[in-house]
Amino acid sequence: MRPKEETVELARRAVEHYVNRTTDQADDTYALDVSAYTDPVRYAHEVEKIFKELPLALAMSIEVAERNSYTAMEVVGTPVIVTRDADGKAHAFLNACRHRGAPVCPNGRGETRQFSCPYHAWVYDTKGALLSMYGGKTFGDVDMEKLGLAELPCAEKSGMIWVCLTPGKEFDIDEWLGDFAYELDTLDLANWHLHSQRDIPGPGWKIAWDGYLEAYHHNTLHANTVGKYTVGNLMLHDTYGPHQRIVFGRKSLKDIANANEADWADPAAHIRLIHSVFPNTSVSGVVGDHCLVSQVFPGPTPDSTMTRQTIMCARKPETEEEKAATEAFSELTLVAVRDEDYDMGFQIQKTLMSKANEAFVFGRNEPALQHYHDHVAKFAGRAG
């Protein structure tokens, strides 16, 4: 949990903006050529350098909470299994049998002590070791110790399992997160209840992700969903290397704007924190004991993504009232993202090739967008 004095400081900053009708700002406006959204060569390069060579928050720890559990998925064309072995340690592997490359398990979550390849019945454990080969006596001599599942660099921290999709490209998770680890730790993500997950097709990576980084559109696009609760064009912005913490003000700020701070019973109720993990994970909506984690994965072309939405609760809903509240939160997040943000994103995508715009202009009131695209350029090895 975040210490109350830190929450009070965030609420104080939000109240000041609310009263003055201001927001945190960048130093200047920022122009980004639309080729950043459309150029397939640039896209392939950026996906390679950013999504395949940097650590990704690939799974929540609670997705594989039990020993001998796993979750399997395809990430930017790479088949991956994340496991928790019999000793409780997390691992990540390429989901490909070392015999002829068949996936050793289907996508999804489950519990198992062994993976048996459906093609020729080679069997692996949750540590990736090759245990047995069907017809091994007739196969010939091989070194089984060298034929375990191809392991990916993996670390578990702050309630997330971090994976690099390039075998052998090790990373230091403490260095990657820096001070942002403390921010994630305040969320206590490893101790939530996983309610449900769903995958949502979306527009291109940057169009989709841009919508997660600003409140400028809340009053208009989200007028009937999250915009009913948040103050449009009010945002606190703090950076931690490539990562960002965004704070939206809730409309209930008016209730404390003229009250003494000593009388703020629950300052956290008046702000909404978004923890934006570079390059594609948003931890959002810790409101009313609910939390939404969104992971946006680029598709095979610049105009497609798949978003994994994870709905979490502080505890498993038991009463009818708790179940109704969780379903209402789940429905609200689905409508806001799929039917509003992504619907608009698909419409924007149609205009990209019309050459109506040579560049998109981000305002001073959109500092998180500027910060994000600067770091995309940095990690892709571009000047900007």
N, C-alpha and C positions, 0 to 999 in steps of 0.2 A: 504494500500500500504506500502511496505517496504521503509524506508528512503533511499535516494540515497546513503548516505555514507556507509550504510550496504551493498548495492548491489555492490558498488565500491570495498569494502573489499573482497567480494566473488570473483569478477572478478579478483582482484589482485592476490588472491591465485591461481585461475585457470590459469592465465597467467604465474605465476612462474612455475607451474607444466608443462605447455605447452612448455615453453622455455627449461626447464631442462629434459623434458621427464620423469617426475616423477608422483607420485600420493600419496594421503594420505594412510598411512599404519598402520596395526596393529603391535603389538610388536613382534609377532611370527606367524608361520603357525599354523594350527588348524586342528585336525583330528576328524571326526564324524563318528561313526560306522554306517554302512548302515542300521542296524536294526532300527535306528531312522526314516527311511523312509518306512520300511516294516512290522515291528512287530505290528500285529493287537491289541494286549493287550496294548502295549505302546501307540499306536495311540488312542484307545478309552479313555485311561486315560488322555492324553494330550488334546484331544478335550473337554472332560468334564471339566478339570481344567482351560483351557485357553479360549475356545470359549463359554462355558456355564456359567462360573463364573466371567469372567472379562467383563468390559464394551466394547461393540463393537460399532463402528461407523456404525450404521445399515442403516441409510438413510440420504440423504442430506436434509437440511431444505427446499430447493426449490422443492423437490418431493411432499411436502405437504404444498405448499406456501399459499394456500387459506384456510380460515376457513371452517370447515366441509369437509376437504379432507382427504384422507387416501392412504396408500400403504400397500399391503399385500404380504407376501412372506413366503417361507419355509427356515429356517436357521438351518443348521446341524440337520435336522429332527424335528425342532420346528416350528409350524405354528404361525406366528406373524402378527399382524396388528399394524401399526404406524398411528396415527391420529393427526390431529390438530382440536381441538374442537371449538365450537362456540365462545369461548372467546379468541381463538388464542394460546392456550397452547397445546404443544405436549404431547402425551401419547403413551404407547405401551401396547398391550394386547396379550394374547394367543388367537389365532383365533379358538376358540372352544366354542360352546354354552354350557351354564351351565346346560342345561337339559340333553342332551344325547351326547354332544361332537361334533356335526356336525360343520364344518366351517360356520361362519356366513356371509362370503363373499368370492368370488374367489380371487386368487392371481392377482395382478395388481394394478394400480392406478385409483383413481376416486374421485368423490365428492358425499357426501350423508349426510343427517342429521341423518339417522338411518340405522342400520343393521338388516335385518330380516332373521332369521335362515330359510333356505329352507326346513327344516325337519318338524318342528312343529310351525313355525312362532312366536318364541319368539323374541322380538324386543329390541334392545339396541341402545343407542345414542353414539356419538363420545367420550363421557367421560367414556364409558363402562357401564353405568348404565342400568339395566334392566327396560324398560319402560312398557312393557305389555306382557301378555301371552295369546295366543289364547286359548279360552275355559277356562279362568282362574277360572270362577265360579265352573266348574266341576272338576278342577285339585286337589283342596284341599288346605289347609293352608300352605303357605311357606313364608319365610321372603325374599321379593324381594330385599331388600337392600343388602342382603348377596349373591345374585345370579347374581351380575354384572359380566362382563367379567373379567377373572383373569388378574390383572394388573402386568406388569413387571416394574422393576425399570428403570427410563427413565430421561434423562436430555438433554437439547438443549444448545449447545455452539459451537462457531466458525463455524457456518453454517452447523453443523451436528447434528443429533439426535442420542444420545448414549443410548444403551439399554443393560441390563443384562438379559440373557435368563433364569435365575433362579428366580422365584417369591420370593420376600422378601429379596433378597440379595442386599441391598442398596449399593450405591457407592457415592463417592465424586468426581465429574467430575473435579473440580479444582485440587484436589490432584492427580488424575489419569493423567492429562495432564501436570501439572506443567508449566515450562517455554515453553513447546511446544505449549501451547495455543496461545502465542504471534505469533509463527511461522505460525500457521494456520490462525490466524486473519489477517495476512498480505495478505492472498489470497482473503479475502472478499467473501467467497464462497456463502453466503446467497444472494448475489446480482447478481449472474450469471443467464444466461438463460439456462434452461435444453433443449437440442436439441433432444437427443434420448438415449435410454437404450437398451442393449441387453445382453443375457446370453450366455456364451461360456463354453462348457464342456472342462475340462482340466485334466492333469495328477494329481498325488497326491499332497496334500497340500504343502509339503516342496519342492518338485521338482518344482512346479509351482511358489511358492513364492521366491525361490532362484534367479530366473531370474530377479526379480524386484529390486534386491539389489546390482547389480554390472554392470560396464561398460566394464569388461574384454572381453566380448563376442561380443561387438558391431561391431568391424571391420570385424569379420568373419560371424557370424550368421545373422547380420542385415546389411550386406554390401549394399543391394539394398533398404533399408528402412531407419530407424533411423540412421544407421551407415553412411549414406551419409552426415549427419549433425553433428554428435557428434564425439568427439575424443576418440577412444578406449583406455581403460586402464588409463583413467584420471578421478579421482573422488575426490571430497571433502566430508568429512564425519564428521558430528557433531551429538552428541547424547543428548537425553533429557529423562532420565530414560529409559524405554523400547523403546521409539520412536526415530526416526532418520530423519535427513535431509541429503539428498544426493544431490550433485551438480555435474552435468556432464558439461564438457566443449564443446562448439560448435566449429566447425572447423573455424568459423569466428574469433576465438581468434587470429589467425595470423594477422588480420587486426589491432588489438590494441596492439599486443605484443611489437612493437617498437615505439608506440606513447606515448606521455605524457598523464598521467591520466586526466589532465585538458581538454584534447581534446576528452575524451571518451563521446560521445554524449549520448549513451544509453547502459551502461554496461550490463544491463539485457538481451540485445539481444544476448550476447555472452556466456551465461551460461543457463543451464536448471535445475531448481530445482525440486527435488522429495521429497515430504513429506510422510514419511512412518510411518503410524499409526499402532502400535502394536495392534493385531497380524496380520491384514489381509487387510488393506486399504492403497492404494497408490494414492496420488494426484500428477499428473504428467503432464508435457507437457504444462505448461503455456507459450505458444509460439504463436504469431500472434493472440492474443485474443481467444485462444482455450485452453481447459483444459480437461484432461482425469482422471476420478476417477475409480479405479479398486478395487473391493472387492472380495477377494478369499475365498470361503467357502468350508471347507472340505466336502467330500461326505460320504456315509455310510461305505466305505472301504478305506484303506490307498492309493489306487491307483486312486482315483477320486476326482474331485473338480468341482464346478460351479463358474464361475467368472462373476460378474455383472459389465459390462462396462457402465459408464455414460459419455456421450459426452456433454460438456458444452461450451457455447460461452459467451463472455463478454456482448453481447446483441443479440437479435433475428436477424438472418440474413434476410435482406430485399431485397437487390439487387441480381441480378444473380451472380455477382462477389463474394458477401459475401456467398451466398448459395454454390457456387462451392468450395470456400475455406474451408467451414465447412465440406462438403462431402469429400474433399480430406484429411482433417485431420482425419475424421472418418475412412476412408478406410485405411489410413496409419497405424493407431493404430490397426485396426482389423487384417491386414495382419501381422504386426510385432508380435502381441501376438498369434493369432490363428495359423497362417501358419508357423511361425518361432519359437518363444519361446515354444509354447505348442507342436508343432510337434516334436521338439527336446526333449521335456520333455517326451513325449510318447515313444520315442526311448530309452531314458535313462531308463525309467521304465522297459522296456523289459530286460535290462541287469542286473537289480538289483538282480533278483533271480538266475542269472548265477554264482554268487559268484566270478565274475571277480575282484570285489573290496570288501575287508573287511571293508574299511573305505573310506570316501571321504575326501580329503585334501583341505582345503581352504587356499589360499595364504595370505601373508601379505597385498597384494593389494586388498583383499576382506574383509575389516574390517566390513562392514555392515552385511555380512553373519555371521561372528563370533559373532557380537553383538546380532543378532537376535537369533541364536541358543543357546547362553548363557542364554537369557531371557526365551526361551521356557523351558529350563532345570530348571530355577529358579521358574517359575510359576507352573511348573508341579511337583515341589518338588523333583527334581533330583539333584545329585551332579554335573552333567555335562555330 
